[in-house]
Amino acid sequence: MDRLLALGEVEHITSLKKSQLYAMMKNGQFPGSLMVTARRRAWLASEIQAFIESRSSKRSCIATGNSNPTGH
């Protein structure tokens, strides 16, 4: 079972602020949240981890001069 992360945890893990997270969600650059209650949202830990890993792989590609993160 996947763990649900509250906004504060997501901000801490990603070092992004709430406004940045929501702007990136709107543009499809960040995983969407789930409505836990009428006033509370949460994110799947696995999706946040995948987001972080995708950013890390992009960084590695830039550092090595490979513009294609898939290595092709």
C-alpha positions in Angstrom: 0.0 0.0 0.0 1.3 3.4 -1.0 1.8 6.0 1.8 -0.1 9.4 1.6 2.0 12.5 2.1 0.5 15.8 3.5 1.4 19.1 1.9 4.0 19.9 4.6 5.8 16.6 3.9 5.8 17.2 0.2 7.1 20.7 0.6 9.9 19.4 2.9 10.8 16.5 0.6 10.9 18.5 -2.6 12.0 21.9 -1.2 9.2 23.5 -3.2 6.6 25.8 -1.7 2.8 25.4 -1.9 2.4 28.0 -4.7 5.2 26.3 -6.8 3.7 22.9 -6.3 0.2 24.0 -7.4 1.6 25.9 -10.4 3.6 22.9 -11.5 0.5 20.6 -11.0 -1.5 22.9 -13.2 1.1 22.7 -15.9 1.4 18.9 -15.6 4.9 19.1 -14.3 4.1 17.7 -10.8 2.0 14.8 -9.7 -1.6 15.6 -8.9 -3.0 15.3 -5.4 -5.8 13.2 -4.0 -8.8 14.7 -2.1 -8.6 13.0 1.3 -11.4 15.1 2.8 -13.3 18.1 1.6 -10.5 20.3 2.8 -7.4 18.1 2.8 -5.2 16.9 -0.1 -2.4 14.3 -0.1 0.1 12.9 -2.6 1.1 9.4 -3.2 4.7 8.8 -1.9 5.6 6.7 -4.9 4.6 9.5 -7.3 6.6 12.1 -5.4 9.6 9.7 -5.4 9.3 9.2 -9.1 9.2 13.0 -9.6 12.4 13.4 -7.6 14.1 10.6 -9.5 13.0 12.1 -12.9 14.6 15.5 -11.8 17.7 13.7 -10.7 18.0 11.9 -14.0 17.6 15.1 -16.0 20.4 16.7 -13.9 22.7 13.7 -14.6 22.0 14.0 -18.3 22.9 17.7 -18.3 26.1 17.1 -16.3 27.2 14.4 -18.8 26.2 16.4 -21.9 23.4 13.9 -22.9 20.3 16.0 -23.7 18.1 12.8 -23.8 17.3 11.5 -20.3 16.5 8.1 -21.7 20.1 7.7 -22.9 19.2 7.4 -26.6 
